[in-house]
Amino acid sequence: MNVVIVEDDINMRKSLEIALAEYDEFKIKSFKSATEALKKLDNDTDLIITDINMPGLDGLEFVKACENKYDFIIITGNATLNRAIEAVRLGVKDFLTKPFDIDTLVEAIKRTKIIREKTANKKNKKKEENKDFFASSPKLQQALNLSLKAAKTDVSVMFFGESGVGKEVFSKYIHQQSKRQGKPFIAINMAAIPANLIESELFGFEKGAFTDANSTKIGLFEMANEGTLFLDEIGEMPYEIQAKLLRALQEKEIVRLGSTKSIKINVRIISATNANLDEKIQKGEFRADLYYRLNTIPIFIPPLRERKEEILDLAHKVLKDTCKEYEFEDKKLSQEAQKALLDYDFPGNVRELISIIQRACILSDKQEISSEDLFLESRKFKKDIKNLEKDLIDAVLKDVDFDIQKAANMLGMEIAVLNEKMKKYNIKG
């Protein structure tokens, strides 16, 4: 198995090289940066182990740049909730928090290898997402009721919620229940497309509009005409493109890059974000007029940890579908596995639940999946996420004998911000 290590810390990189070289089944290459790796990676690469926090191109940007060509395991010494969620969203096979022993990493590598081998001969068909919801809870039902009301109109809808809660699924639900049913549903994720390409993706371009524009290309607005355009991660849209989007919505027309001719459009807009747009507006990163235009009907989708009633129904459905897809005999979750799922917080929400069950189903050779098959321990943070900042500030202050200036410098905060957080967390010297 050809394994690539990407790690800027030379000591960590060399330690991993030496440790993994003890295993004959691994062929190891290493790079000190993601930028260097991108230039030298070849098609023989099976798996990449990369840190998140690296100068230049960080680990998650590196994953995006590879465009699903390789399997990834993320390692990091200071995992945060948002970064973990992003890793799950990008399809990373595993993420491990430092410190970890080499056996833990080797087990993660072997799990990835088994998944590759068991799925290699299956046709990589893009499955049509099921239109139905397979579980229910009071909070889910509330969001569904609002979505159904919104579907009967043609106004803009904005979904709020953490990554992985199912904002695109809800958007498709609105489209399917609306008068635009049967017309195109087109989705674009602003965070997954380089900023310099978003305008051409949305509005299209004429032949010769720029270098490499060898032919005319229609944009997503035209592709979605008479249907629905879903703008995911709208908070990541570059500020300079926001004015053009606002004009397209107001005038109901777009202009392709390299053209002066306007094209009429009839598109219903649904957007989604996990960002704090009010904060972005205050910082001048998001236009208030665009926000009000998109946010006619706001709908919040609660995280899965607040919808515990859905977890087991969803898990059973995913398990059944995975067995059918890979032609396995039917499998079931043990009582201990079910309890482990109910006790887990799912920072990656429904998307993470699906990933966990699919992986367990593929890796387990038994008909009953155990709690160990879920590998939830490697995903758990050492401390409650909510207390990470408080614990960090408290530890630094104690280390410098509550010297506010030194602590602020170490934390990279203004003194006023540190004092405010000390007050918030009731930290006293």
Order of alpha helices (4+ residues) and beta strands (2+ residues): beta-alpha-beta-alpha-beta-alpha-beta-alpha-beta-alpha-alpha-beta-alpha-beta-alpha-beta-beta-alpha-beta-alpha-beta-beta-beta-alpha-alpha-beta-alpha-beta-alpha-alpha-beta-alpha-alpha-alpha
